[in-house]
Amino acid sequence: MNLPLAGIRIVTVEQYGAGPFGSMYLADLGAEVIKIENPHTGGDVARGSGPFFLGEGDSQFFQTFNRNKQSLSLDLKQAEGRAVFERLVGSAHAVLNNLRGDQPEKLGLTYAALRHLNPALVCAHLSAYGRDNERSTWPGYDYLMQAEAGYMHLTGEPDGPPTRMGLSMVDYMTGVTTALALTAGLVGALRDGQGRDVDVSLFDVALHQLTYPATWYLNGGHETRRMPASAHPSTVPCQTFASSDGWIFVMCMTEKFWQLLLAEIDSPALSDDARFACIAERSRHREPLLALLGEQFRRRSTAEWMAALAGKLPIAPVCALGEALDNPYLERVGMLQHTPHPQAPRMRVLSNPIKLDGQRLAGKVCPPLGADSDTLLAGLGYDQADIAGLRARGVL
């Protein structure tokens, strides 16, 4: 496949989740992504993140975020390590890091510190709170952003405690946003030869994802609150319902879908009641409507409701994690990918959701710490004696 980012070299100083998730998108789309990993700390901390390991210095957690990348073990704090880094950056189009906000300046990862090597270089910085404010020295993680940005206030049942989402979605969205920002920077640099810094923070992305509840509050003081059964704040019915053997999520977002649901239920108590005649009335009379619908949905199993309504109106079963991943639909649409690993020849991961010309993007595992060091340094002009010396002095 002719990948759109083929020929683009991106050097990353990254670890754990948000940064690696974003740069993996770039690698999947063809960029040569070179991970700089500290040889004295075991590299990316995710290599040691359990509980499921793939031999020494590797884990399923690490492989989840580092498909299609190369690993260069390099101590950036040694002068010789910095020299190697600068030679590498001179051949690159972008440098990406996900360090604490005050670290890029200290480590010389900014455009101001690197522009002499390549004026078209794009320097992308993913941090917790940004580099230009009083929180630049604060450590930060996804869960903290969910807490402070109001997500935990919006998640769960109304009478329950503050609840975080089950996945680190702020990390992942920040990674994808950073990949977008970096790619936009590259387009500009390829157009006019001018590089730049691009900054994205977990906190800013978390706030930006508040979307219309934020607009409602900022312009009228309306504070969106949790709704029972994961319901939508204004459209009714749009929530989970108990079936006879589980749960389903039903979304009648338009009048068309409401009429289709009525045709299947065939209940005069619903279809003939003026309180439910339009979207606005259904919203005003939420409680009596949901009581009647709840009775109806409990009369059939989840599978029966899916057989009757799937593809006609927006409806989905509420699945446990295993049910979600064992769904044969995933295999049929290519969302499961085999990426053989030396310690796990049958290892499977989820495919990148992007398709190019109707095809899924290929993937291979990230190699062991520093596995690409010799090849990369040879490509930069270092001979075997140079490389052996750097390794002996702890630079590699």
C-alpha positions in Angstrom: 0.0 0.0 0.0 1.2 3.5 -0.9 1.0 5.0 2.6 0.4 8.8 2.8 3.1 9.5 5.3 5.8 7.3 3.7 9.1 9.2 3.7 8.3 11.3 6.8 10.7 10.7 9.7 9.5 11.5 13.2 11.6 11.3 16.3 9.7 10.8 19.5 10.7 11.2 23.2 7.6 9.5 24.6 6.3 7.0 27.0 3.2 5.3 28.4 -0.1 6.2 26.7 -1.1 9.5 25.2 2.1 10.3 23.2 2.6 6.7 21.9 -1.1 6.4 21.0 -0.9 9.5 18.8 2.4 8.6 17.2 1.2 5.1 16.5 -1.4 6.7 14.1 1.4 8.4 12.3 3.4 5.2 12.1 0.4 3.2 10.9 0.0 5.8 8.1 3.5 5.3 6.9 5.7 7.6 8.9 9.1 6.3 10.1 8.6 6.8 13.9 11.8 6.4 15.9 11.4 6.1 19.7 14.2 7.5 21.7 14.4 5.3 24.8 16.6 5.8 27.8 19.0 2.8 28.1 19.4 3.4 31.9 15.8 3.2 32.9 14.6 0.3 30.7 13.2 2.5 28.0 9.5 3.4 27.8 7.9 2.8 31.2 5.1 0.9 29.4 7.6 -1.9 28.7 7.3 -2.8 32.3 3.5 -2.3 32.7 1.8 -5.5 33.6 0.2 -7.7 34.3 0.8 -9.4 30.9 4.4 -9.5 29.9 6.1 -10.7 26.7 9.5 -11.6 28.1 12.0 -9.2 29.6 11.4 -5.6 28.8 8.2 -6.0 26.9 4.5 -6.2 27.6 1.1 -6.4 25.9 0.4 -2.9 27.3 3.5 -1.6 25.5 2.7 -3.3 22.2 -0.8 -1.8 22.3 0.6 1.7 21.8 3.8 1.2 19.8 3.0 -0.8 16.6 5.1 0.0 13.5 7.8 1.9 15.4 11.6 1.6 15.8 13.5 1.8 19.0 16.8 3.7 19.5 18.3 3.5 23.0 20.0 6.9 23.7 20.9 8.9 26.8 19.9 12.5 25.8 21.6 13.9 28.9 25.1 12.9 27.8 26.9 15.2 25.4 27.6 12.4 23.0 23.9 11.3 23.2 22.9 14.9 22.4 25.2 14.8 19.4 23.6 11.6 18.1 20.2 13.1 18.7 21.0 16.3 16.8 22.3 14.3 13.9 19.2 12.3 13.8 16.9 15.4 14.1 18.8 16.9 11.1 17.4 14.0 9.0 13.9 14.3 10.5 10.7 16.2 9.7 9.3 16.3 13.2 10.1 15.7 16.9 7.3 14.7 19.3 7.4 14.5 23.0 4.9 13.9 25.8 7.0 15.1 28.7 6.0 17.4 31.6 5.5 20.9 30.4 8.8 22.3 31.7 10.9 19.5 30.3 11.1 20.2 26.5 12.9 23.5 27.2 15.3 21.8 29.6 16.1 19.0 27.2 16.3 21.2 24.1 13.3 19.7 22.3 11.8 23.0 21.2 11.8 24.6 17.8 14.1 27.4 19.1 16.6 24.8 20.2 16.5 22.7 17.1 15.7 25.0 14.2 19.4 25.4 13.3 19.4 21.7 12.3 16.3 22.0 10.1 14.3 25.3 9.7 11.3 23.2 8.5 11.3 21.0 11.6 7.9 20.6 13.5 8.3 20.2 17.3 5.1 18.8 18.9 4.7 18.9 22.6 2.0 16.9 24.4 1.9 17.7 28.1 -0.5 17.6 31.0 -1.2 21.3 31.3 0.9 23.0 28.6 4.3 24.7 28.7 3.3 28.4 29.1 1.5 28.7 32.4 1.9 28.2 36.1 1.1 24.5 35.9 3.9 23.6 33.5 5.8 21.9 36.2 2.8 19.8 37.4 2.7 16.1 36.6 -0.7 15.0 35.2 -2.6 12.0 34.0 -5.9 11.2 32.3 -7.8 10.4 35.5 -7.0 13.8 37.0 -8.3 15.5 33.9 -11.6 13.6 34.1 -11.9 14.8 37.7 -11.1 18.5 37.1 -12.8 18.9 33.8 -16.2 17.7 35.1 -16.3 14.3 33.4 -16.7 12.5 36.7 -19.6 14.8 37.6 -21.3 13.7 34.3 -20.6 9.9 34.5 -22.6 7.3 36.4 -26.0 7.2 38.0 -27.4 10.4 39.6 -27.2 9.1 43.2 -23.8 7.5 42.8 -20.3 8.9 43.7 -18.2 10.7 41.1 -17.2 8.1 38.5 -14.5 8.1 35.9 -14.9 6.6 32.4 -13.7 3.0 32.1 -11.0 3.9 29.6 -8.4 6.7 29.4 -10.2 8.6 26.7 -8.6 11.9 27.5 -5.2 10.3 26.9 -6.3 8.8 23.6 -8.0 11.9 22.3 -5.1 14.1 23.2 -2.8 11.7 21.4 -4.9 11.8 18.2 -5.2 15.6 18.5 -1.4 15.9 18.8 -1.1 13.7 15.7 -3.4 16.0 13.8 -1.6 19.1 15.0 1.8 17.6 14.0 0.5 16.6 10.6 -0.9 20.1 10.1 2.5 21.5 11.0 4.1 19.2 8.5 1.7 20.4 5.7 2.7 24.0 6.5 6.4 23.2 6.6 6.2 21.3 3.3 4.4 24.3 1.8 6.6 27.2 2.9 9.7 25.6 4.5 8.9 27.0 8.0 8.7 24.8 11.0 7.2 25.6 14.3 6.2 24.4 17.8 2.7 22.8 18.2 1.3 22.3 21.7 -1.5 20.2 23.0 -2.3 19.4 26.6 -4.5 16.8 28.3 -6.3 19.5 30.2 -7.2 21.6 27.2 -8.4 18.6 25.2 -10.5 17.4 28.2 -12.1 20.8 28.4 -12.7 21.0 24.6 -14.5 17.7 24.7 -17.1 19.1 27.0 -18.6 20.5 23.8 -22.3 21.5 24.0 -22.7 21.1 27.8 -19.9 23.7 28.0 -21.7 26.0 25.5 -25.0 25.6 27.4 -23.3 26.6 30.7 -21.2 29.4 29.3 -24.1 31.1 27.6 -27.0 30.4 30.0 -25.6 28.9 33.2 -27.3 25.5 32.5 -25.4 22.8 34.3 -25.8 19.4 32.6 -26.2 16.6 35.2 -26.2 12.9 35.2 -29.3 11.2 34.0 -30.6 7.7 35.1 -29.8 4.8 32.7 -27.2 6.8 30.9 -29.9 8.9 29.2 -29.4 11.8 26.9 -30.1 15.2 28.6 -32.8 16.3 26.1 -33.9 13.5 23.7 -36.3 10.9 24.9 -36.1 7.9 24.7 -32.3 7.7 24.4 -30.9 5.5 27.1 -30.5 1.9 28.4 -33.4 -0.3 29.0 -33.5 -3.6 30.8 -34.6 -6.5 28.6 -35.8 -9.9 30.0 -32.2 -11.1 30.2 -29.8 -8.1 29.9 -29.7 -4.5 28.7 -30.1 -2.6 25.4 -29.4 1.0 24.4 -32.2 2.6 22.3 -31.9 6.0 20.6 -35.0 7.5 19.0 -33.2 10.7 18.0 -35.7 11.6 15.3 -39.5 11.3 14.8 -38.9 8.6 12.2 -37.2 6.3 14.7 -39.9 6.9 17.3 -42.6 5.8 14.8 -40.6 2.7 13.9 -40.4 1.8 17.6 -44.1 2.3 18.0 -44.8 0.1 15.0 -42.9 -2.7 16.7 -44.3 -2.3 20.2 -47.9 -1.7 19.0 -49.1 -0.1 22.3 -52.0 2.3 22.2 -50.9 3.6 25.6 -47.8 5.0 23.8 -49.1 5.8 20.3 -52.4 7.5 21.3 -51.1 9.5 24.3 -50.8 13.3 23.4 -48.0 13.6 25.9 -45.8 11.6 23.6 -46.8 13.1 20.3 -43.6 14.9 19.5 -40.0 15.2 20.6 -40.6 18.2 22.8 -43.6 16.6 24.5 -41.7 13.3 25.1 -38.9 15.3 26.7 -41.4 17.1 29.0 -43.1 13.9 30.0 -40.0 11.8 30.4 -40.9 9.9 33.5 -44.3 8.5 32.5 -43.0 7.6 29.0 -40.0 5.7 30.4 -42.2 3.8 32.8 -44.3 2.5 29.9 -41.3 1.8 27.7 -39.6 -0.1 30.5 -42.5 -2.4 30.8 -42.4 -3.1 27.1 -38.7 -3.8 26.8 -38.7 -6.2 29.7 -41.1 -8.5 27.8 -38.4 -9.7 25.3 -34.8 -10.7 25.5 -32.0 -8.5 24.2 -31.5 -10.9 21.2 -35.2 -10.7 20.3 -35.1 -6.9 20.4 -32.0 -6.9 18.2 -33.6 -9.3 15.7 -36.7 -7.0 15.5 -35.1 -3.6 15.4 -31.4 -3.8 14.4 -30.8 -1.8 11.2 -34.2 -0.1 11.5 -33.5 2.3 14.4 -30.4 3.0 16.4 -30.2 0.1 18.9 -27.3 -1.9 20.4 -26.9 -4.6 23.0 -25.0 -3.5 26.2 -22.0 -5.9 26.1 -19.5 -7.0 28.6 -15.9 -6.6 27.4 -15.6 -10.2 26.3 -18.8 -10.1 24.4 -17.7 -6.9 22.7 -14.4 -8.5 21.5 -15.8 -11.9 20.7 -18.4 -10.4 18.4 -17.9 -12.1 14.9 -18.7 -8.7 13.3 -15.2 -7.5 14.3 -13.5 -10.3 12.3 -15.8 -9.7 9.3 -14.9 -6.0 9.1 -11.2 -6.5 9.8 -11.0 -4.8 13.2 -8.9 -7.7 14.6 -5.3 -7.9 13.4 -2.6 -10.5 14.0 0.8 -9.0 14.9 3.1 -12.0 15.6 5.5 -11.4 18.4 8.6 -13.5 19.1 7.1 -14.4 22.5 3.5 -14.6 21.3 3.3 -15.8 17.6 -0.5 -15.7 17.7 -0.8 -12.2 19.3 -3.8 -10.2 18.2 -4.6 -6.5 18.6 -7.3 -4.1 17.4 -6.7 -2.7 13.9 -6.3 1.0 13.2 -9.8 2.4 12.5 -8.6 4.3 9.4 -9.0 2.6 6.0 -7.0 3.7 2.9 -8.7 2.8 -0.4 -10.9 0.4 1.5 -8.0 -1.5 3.1 -7.0 -1.7 6.7 -3.5 -0.5 7.7 -0.8 -3.2 8.3 1.0 -3.5 11.6 4.1 -5.1 13.2 5.3 -5.2 16.7 7.7 -2.7 18.2 11.1 -4.4 18.6 13.1 -4.8 21.9 14.7 -1.7 23.5 17.4 -0.4 21.3 17.0 -3.0 18.6 17.2 -0.5 15.8 20.1 1.5 17.3 22.9 0.1 15.2 21.0 0.4 11.9 19.9 3.9 12.6 23.3 5.1 13.7 25.0 3.5 10.7 22.5 5.4 8.5 23.7 8.6 10.2 27.3 7.9 9.3 28.6 6.2 12.5 30.8 3.2 11.9 30.9 0.0 14.0 33.8 1.3 16.1 31.9 4.5 16.8 28.8 2.6 17.8 30.7 0.2 20.0 32.4 3.1 21.8 29.1 4.9 22.4 27.6 1.7 23.8 30.7 1.1 26.1 30.3 4.7 27.5 26.6 4.2 28.3 25.3 6.5 25.6 23.5 3.6 23.9 
